[in-house]
Amino acid sequence: MARWSSTPKESALPDLPNVAPAAFEIPDMARLTAPGIEHKPRILMLYGSLRERSYSRLLTYEGQRLLEAFGAEVRVFHANGLPLPNDAPDDHPKVKELREAMLWSEGQVWTSPERHGAMSAVMKAQIDWIPLPGGAIRPTQGRTLALMQVSGGSQSFNAVNQMRILGRWMRMVAIPNQSSVAKAWQEFEPDGRMKPSSFYDRVVDVMEELVKFTLINRGIAGYLTSRYSERKQAAAELEERRELKSL
């Protein structure tokens, strides 16, 4: 049986005339083994409502309790006071708080109510404040992501599906499982705790899966999201700078 090799076969590259050999890499199993990391998985939680009794916030708190029980360190960002995107400078205290939490995190949970068949404006505003420095390199790149939503009526997946598209665009590693709580107003006790149900069981599933994916992903996220096209572009830019210096 042939053994796996991470060394490119020189004989194969002539059959790929459009490939730049310097940027072409065969995935290396050794680099997919995460280094020993001692701190707890760092999870940032965002939710998309400012209501006094917000079911997306209550669901977020249930997720927080579960994540901490699974051994994670959790921060919950409260969007109260966060200005609309581009309606305040980047050094606004709430914007700085959000961006610092983004960089701190290794995984995230986004929870939104469904409004008019989509995620809420509060949820989208938080995502829109994430800066996009360095061209295609995003602060969220390589971080794991879990998605949840609450609905006032029958079960729907519009918000989680929309957020999943955004997460993919932000180059996050969105886990397969997700949670959608229908008729959320009847799924929580007056004290804000979630009632036992299949909805609650799914939340447990999602938080457990997020921690597992985060443990696997952290430490190797940069390698997982390394792309041939970007390595090729970086090599071309480096060569151009060398040529300019030689003039």
Phi, psi and chi 1 to 4 in degrees:
 res  aa     phi    psi   chi1   chi2   chi3   chi4
   1 MET       -  132.2 -178.7 -179.8  -64.8      -
   2 ALA   -68.1  138.5      -      -      -      -
   3 ARG   -91.0  148.4  -63.2 -173.8   62.9 -176.2
   4 TRP   -66.7  136.4  171.1  -93.4      -      -
   5 SER  -132.6  136.1  173.2      -      -      -
   6 SER   -93.7    3.1   61.0      -      -      -
   7 THR   -89.5  123.9  -56.0      -      -      -
   8 PRO   -59.8  138.0  -19.5   30.5      -      -
   9 LYS   -81.9  118.2  -67.2 -177.1  177.8  179.5
  10 GLU   -59.8  -32.0  -64.9  -64.9  -25.3      -
  11 SER   -68.5  -21.3   60.0      -      -      -
  12 ALA   -84.6  -29.6      -      -      -      -
  13 LEU   -64.2  -35.5  -68.5 -178.6      -      -
  14 PRO   -60.6  -22.2  -26.9   36.0      -      -
  15 ASP   -80.0   -3.1  -67.5  -27.3      -      -
  16 LEU  -124.3   71.4  -59.1  170.3      -      -
  17 PRO   -65.6  -19.8   24.2  -35.0      -      -
  18 ASN   -88.9   -2.0  -64.4  -32.3      -      -
  19 VAL   -92.5  136.2  165.2      -      -      -
  20 ALA   -85.0  111.2      -      -      -      -
  21 PRO   -56.4  -35.8  -25.5   35.3      -      -
  22 ALA   -66.8  -24.6      -      -      -      -
  23 ALA  -101.9   -4.6      -      -      -      -
  24 PHE   -87.5  124.0 -174.8   80.8      -      -
  25 GLU  -132.1  134.7  -64.6  179.6   -1.1      -
  26 ILE   -83.6  132.4  -68.4  179.6      -      -
  27 PRO   -50.8  134.0  -29.0   36.8      -      -
  28 ASP  -105.5  114.8 -174.9   -6.9      -      -
  29 MET   -59.3  -35.6 -170.7   65.1 -172.2      -
  30 ALA   -62.5  -33.9      -      -      -      -
  31 ARG   -81.1   -7.3  -63.2 -178.3   66.6 -176.2
  32 LEU   -94.0    6.1  -68.8  170.3      -      -
  33 THR   -98.1  115.1  -57.6      -      -      -
  34 ALA   -67.1  141.4      -      -      -      -
  35 PRO   -70.7  162.4   27.5  -35.2      -      -
  36 GLY   -66.1  119.9      -      -      -      -
  37 ILE  -120.5  123.4  -60.4  176.3      -      -
  38 GLU   -84.8  -32.5  -62.3  -61.4  -32.9      -
  39 HIS   -73.3  160.3   65.5 -101.1      -      -
  40 LYS   -66.8  153.9  -63.3  179.3  178.2 -179.6
  41 PRO   -57.6  133.9  -22.5   31.9      -      -
  42 ARG  -101.4  114.3  -63.3  168.2  175.4  168.0
  43 ILE  -117.7  126.9  -52.9  -63.8      -      -
  44 LEU  -101.9  134.6  170.2   64.5      -      -
  45 MET  -117.7  127.3  -53.4 -171.4   78.9      -
  46 LEU  -115.5  144.2  -50.4  179.5      -      -
  47 TYR  -136.9  156.6   63.6   93.5      -      -
  48 GLY  -111.7   47.1      -      -      -      -
  49 SER  -152.0  146.2  174.9      -      -      -
  50 LEU  -112.7    8.0  -56.7  178.8      -      -
  51 ARG   -64.8  151.7  -66.0  174.7   58.4 -173.9
  52 GLU   -59.9  -46.5 -177.4  176.1   -8.9      -
  53 ARG  -108.6   88.8 -176.3  171.3  173.3   82.5
  54 SER   -97.8  119.3  161.9      -      -      -
  55 TYR   -73.2  -28.1  -65.5  109.5      -      -
  56 SER   -68.7  -33.5   60.5      -      -      -
  57 ARG   -70.5  -42.0 -178.4  172.3   63.1 -111.6
  58 LEU   -63.4  -39.2  -63.9 -179.7      -      -
  59 LEU   -66.6  -37.7 -175.4   58.7      -      -
  60 THR   -61.5  -42.8  -65.4      -      -      -
  61 TYR   -63.7  -37.7  -74.0  158.9      -      -
  62 GLU   -63.0  -42.1  -71.7  -64.4  -26.2      -
  63 GLY   -62.9  -38.8      -      -      -      -
  64 GLN   -61.2  -45.7  178.1 -174.6   11.5      -
  65 ARG   -59.1  -42.2  -64.5 -178.4 -175.2   98.8
  66 LEU   -68.2  -43.9  -71.4  163.4      -      -
  67 LEU   -60.2  -42.5  -73.1  169.5      -      -
  68 GLU   -66.1  -35.5  -69.9  173.4  -14.4      -
  69 ALA   -66.9  -30.3      -      -      -      -
  70 PHE   -81.8   -0.1  -77.4  128.1      -      -
  71 GLY    99.9   13.7      -      -      -      -
  72 ALA   -94.0  157.9      -      -      -      -
  73 GLU   -98.8  129.7 -178.2 -179.1   -3.0      -
  74 VAL  -124.9  138.6 -179.3      -      -      -
  75 ARG  -122.4  133.1  -68.3 -174.8 -173.4  178.8
  76 VAL  -107.3  123.2  177.6      -      -      -
  77 PHE   -92.7  128.4  178.4   77.6      -      -
  78 HIS  -103.3  121.6  -56.9  -77.8      -      -
  79 ALA   -80.7    1.1      -      -      -      -
  80 ASN   -57.3  123.8  -54.6   73.2      -      -
  81 GLY    90.3   -4.5      -      -      -      -
  82 LEU   -75.3  122.6 -179.0   71.0      -      -
  83 PRO   -71.3  165.2   25.2  -32.9      -      -
  84 LEU   -63.7  149.8  -70.8  173.0      -      -
  85 PRO   -54.5  132.9  -27.4   35.8      -      -
  86 ASN    69.9   10.6  -58.1  -40.3      -      -
  87 ASP  -102.5   10.5 -163.5   33.3      -      -
  88 ALA  -158.7  158.8      -      -      -      -
  89 PRO   -70.6  162.6   24.3  -34.0      -      -
  90 ASP   -65.9  -19.0  -71.7   -8.0      -      -
  91 ASP   -91.1   13.5   60.5   -3.0      -      -
  92 HIS   -58.8  136.4 -173.8  -77.3      -      -
  93 PRO   -53.6  -42.1  -26.6   34.5      -      -
  94 LYS   -71.0  -35.5  -70.1  -63.2  -68.7 -171.7
  95 VAL   -65.8  -43.6  174.7      -      -      -
  96 LYS   -62.7  -41.0  -69.9  176.7   63.0  177.6
  97 GLU   -60.5  -44.7  178.6 -171.3  -11.2      -
  98 LEU   -64.8  -46.4  174.8   60.1      -      -
  99 ARG   -67.7  -37.9  -67.9 -177.1  172.8 -179.2
 100 GLU   -65.0  -39.2  -71.8  169.7    1.8      -
 101 ALA   -66.3  -36.4      -      -      -      -
 102 MET   -59.6  -47.3  -75.8  -80.1  172.7      -
 103 LEU   -68.6  -32.2  -65.7  175.0      -      -
 104 TRP   -68.1  -33.8  167.0   86.1      -      -
 105 SER   -72.8  152.2   70.3      -      -      -
 106 GLU  -110.2  -18.1  -63.7  168.8  -36.5      -
 107 GLY  -150.4  161.8      -      -      -      -
 108 GLN  -141.0  157.4  -63.7 -177.8   20.2      -
 109 VAL  -125.8  126.0 -179.1      -      -      -
 110 TRP  -110.9  124.6  -63.4   -6.2      -      -
 111 THR  -126.9  124.3  -55.0      -      -      -
 112 SER  -133.9  145.3  178.2      -      -      -
 113 PRO   -73.0  157.2   27.7  -33.5      -      -
 114 GLU   -91.4  121.8 -178.2  171.6  -39.4      -
 115 ARG  -120.5  119.6  -64.3  -82.4 -179.7   85.7
 116 HIS    50.9   41.9  -56.4  -63.5      -      -
 117 GLY    76.2   18.1      -      -      -      -
 118 ALA  -149.6  174.8      -      -      -      -
 119 MET   -64.8  161.3   76.5  176.2   76.0      -
 120 SER   -77.3  159.5   69.2      -      -      -
 121 ALA   -64.6  -32.7      -      -      -      -
 122 VAL   -63.2  -41.4  173.8      -      -      -
 123 MET   -66.5  -45.9 -172.0   73.7 -121.4      -
 124 LYS   -65.2  -36.1 -175.4   61.6  162.8   58.9
 125 ALA   -62.8  -38.5      -      -      -      -
 126 GLN   -63.4  -43.9  -66.2  173.2   76.3      -
 127 ILE   -65.9  -37.5  -62.5  169.9      -      -
 128 ASP   -70.4  -16.6  -75.1  -12.5      -      -
 129 TRP   -82.3   -8.0  -93.1  117.3      -      -
 130 ILE   -69.7  123.8  -58.4  170.2      -      -
 131 PRO   -73.1  158.8   28.7  -35.4      -      -
 132 LEU  -122.7   63.8  -56.0  176.5      -      -
 133 PRO   -77.6  160.8   31.7  -35.2      -      -
 134 GLY    68.4   32.7      -      -      -      -
 135 GLY    71.9 -112.8      -      -      -      -
 136 ALA   -86.5   -7.9      -      -      -      -
 137 ILE   -83.3  116.0  -55.2  -58.3      -      -
 138 ARG  -106.3  147.5  -65.2  162.4  172.6   80.6
 139 PRO   -60.9  -21.5  -21.0   31.6      -      -
 140 THR   -89.7   -6.5   48.9      -      -      -
 141 GLN   -58.6  128.2 -179.4  163.4  -38.3      -
 142 GLY    85.7   -7.9      -      -      -      -
 143 ARG   -80.7  147.6  -74.0  162.9  171.4   77.4
 144 THR   -77.1  159.3   51.8      -      -      -
 145 LEU  -146.8  131.4  174.3   64.2      -      -
 146 ALA  -116.9  146.1      -      -      -      -
 147 LEU  -124.6  136.3  -56.8  165.0      -      -
 148 MET  -141.3  153.8  -59.0 -164.7  -66.8      -
 149 GLN  -144.7  159.2   76.3  167.2   71.2      -
 150 VAL  -122.6  146.5  -66.3      -      -      -
 151 SER  -129.9  148.1  -57.2      -      -      -
 152 GLY   -80.4  -21.0      -      -      -      -
 153 GLY  -118.9 -140.4      -      -      -      -
 154 SER   -66.7  163.3   58.9      -      -      -
 155 GLN   -63.7  135.8 -168.6  173.9   38.6      -
 156 SER  -140.7  157.9  167.0      -      -      -
 157 PHE  -124.9   18.4  -61.5   92.6      -      -
 158 ASN   -62.0  -46.8  -70.3  -32.6      -      -
 159 ALA   -69.0  -45.4      -      -      -      -
 160 VAL   -65.7  -36.7  -72.1      -      -      -
 161 ASN   -65.4  -40.4  -70.9  -19.7      -      -
 162 GLN   -67.2  -42.1 -166.8  176.8   49.0      -
 163 MET   -67.0  -32.4  -70.1 -171.7  -68.1      -
 164 ARG   -64.0  -39.7 -172.3  173.0  -67.5  -83.4
 165 ILE   -61.8  -43.4  -68.8  172.3      -      -
 166 LEU   -63.6  -43.5  -88.4  176.2      -      -
 167 GLY   -60.4  -41.3      -      -      -      -
 168 ARG   -63.0  -41.9 -177.4 -154.2   60.2   77.6
 169 TRP   -64.5  -32.5 -166.8   83.4      -      -
 170 MET   -81.4    5.8  -58.2  -57.8  -69.2      -
 171 ARG    61.4   39.5  -65.0 -169.1 -179.9  177.4
 172 MET   -94.6  160.6  -56.5 -179.3   77.5      -
 173 VAL   -96.8   90.9 -178.6      -      -      -
 174 ALA   -77.5  124.4      -      -      -      -
 175 ILE   -71.3  155.6   67.4  171.4      -      -
 176 PRO   -63.6  -40.0  -22.5   33.3      -      -
 177 ASN   -76.9  156.7 -143.2  -24.2      -      -
 178 GLN  -156.3  166.6   59.9 -171.5   25.2      -
 179 SER  -128.0  133.9  168.7      -      -      -
 180 SER  -133.7  113.4  174.8      -      -      -
 181 VAL   -99.3  113.1  179.5      -      -      -
 182 ALA   -84.3  152.4      -      -      -      -
 183 LYS    43.8   55.6  -62.0 -178.8 -179.6  178.4
 184 ALA   -58.7  -27.6      -      -      -      -
 185 TRP   -61.8  -21.4   49.6  -87.7      -      -
 186 GLN  -105.4    6.6   65.9 -177.3   18.3      -
 187 GLU  -102.3    2.0  -65.6  -60.1  -34.7      -
 188 PHE  -127.6  142.4  -69.1   86.1      -      -
 189 GLU   -72.9  162.9  -57.9  -74.2    0.6      -
 190 PRO   -56.3  -28.2  -28.1   36.5      -      -
 191 ASP   -83.3    1.8   63.6   -0.1      -      -
 192 GLY    95.3   -6.7      -      -      -      -
 193 ARG   -80.4  145.1  -64.7  -55.1  -56.0  -90.8
 194 MET   -78.1  138.0 -166.5  171.5 -176.5      -
 195 LYS   -74.7  153.3  -61.0  176.7 -177.9  176.9
 196 PRO   -66.6  134.6   22.4  -32.1      -      -
 197 SER  -173.7  175.3   67.1      -      -      -
 198 SER   -66.0  -28.5   60.1      -      -      -
 199 PHE   -63.5  -43.8  -70.5  131.4      -      -
 200 TYR   -64.1  -42.7  178.4   80.9      -      -
 201 ASP   -58.6  -38.4  -67.1  -14.8      -      -
 202 ARG   -65.6  -37.6  176.7   57.6   65.9   89.1
 203 VAL   -60.8  -42.0  176.4      -      -      -
 204 VAL   -59.3  -45.8  179.7      -      -      -
 205 ASP   -55.9  -46.6  -70.4  -14.1      -      -
 206 VAL   -66.4  -43.5  172.9      -      -      -
 207 MET   -67.6  -39.1  -63.6  -57.1  105.1      -
 208 GLU   -62.2  -45.5  178.9 -176.1   13.4      -
 209 GLU   -64.8  -39.2 -171.3  171.2  -70.6      -
 210 LEU   -61.2  -44.7  176.2   64.5      -      -
 211 VAL   -62.7  -42.5  172.2      -      -      -
 212 LYS   -61.7  -47.8  -70.9  177.7  179.7  177.3
 213 PHE   -64.6  -36.2  -88.6   73.4      -      -
 214 THR   -67.7  -40.8  -55.9      -      -      -
 215 LEU   -62.5  -39.8  -72.5  170.7      -      -
 216 ILE   -69.5  -39.6  -67.5  171.9      -      -
 217 ASN   -81.8  -36.6 -178.7   70.5      -      -
 218 ARG   -67.8  142.9   67.1  179.0 -173.6  162.9
 219 GLY    91.4  -21.9      -      -      -      -
 220 ILE  -125.2    7.0   61.0  170.8      -      -
 221 ALA   -58.6  -38.0      -      -      -      -
 222 GLY   -62.7  -39.8      -      -      -      -
 223 TYR   -71.5  -39.4 -178.7   62.9      -      -
 224 LEU   -62.0  -34.1  -77.1  173.2      -      -
 225 THR   -99.1    8.0   55.3      -      -      -
 226 SER   -71.1  130.9  174.1      -      -      -
 227 ARG  -121.8  141.4  -62.6 -178.5  176.5 -176.3
 228 TYR   -54.8  -47.2  162.5   78.2      -      -
 229 SER   -61.5  -37.1   58.9      -      -      -
 230 GLU   -75.9  -35.8  -68.0  170.3   -3.9      -
 231 ARG   -64.2  -39.8  -66.5 -166.6  -60.0  -90.1
 232 LYS   -63.3  -44.2  179.9 -178.8  175.9 -177.9
 233 GLN   -64.8  -41.6 -179.1  179.9   -6.6      -
 234 ALA   -63.4  -39.9      -      -      -      -
 235 ALA   -64.7  -39.2      -      -      -      -
 236 ALA   -66.5  -40.4      -      -      -      -
 237 GLU   -66.7  -38.3  -68.5  173.1   -9.5      -
 238 LEU   -63.4  -43.0  177.4   60.3      -      -
 239 GLU   -64.0  -38.4 -175.9   62.5   27.0      -
 240 GLU   -64.3  -40.9 -176.5  178.9   -8.6      -
 241 ARG   -65.0  -37.9  -71.3 -163.5  -64.0  -89.4
 242 ARG   -64.3  -39.6  -74.0  174.6  176.6  170.0
 243 GLU   -66.6  -38.7  -70.3  179.0   -1.8      -
 244 LEU   -65.0  -39.0  -71.2  174.3      -      -
 245 LYS   -67.4  -29.0  -73.5 -176.9  178.1  178.6
 246 SER   -79.3  -10.7   64.6      -      -      -
 247 LEU   -72.5      -  -64.6  177.2      -      -
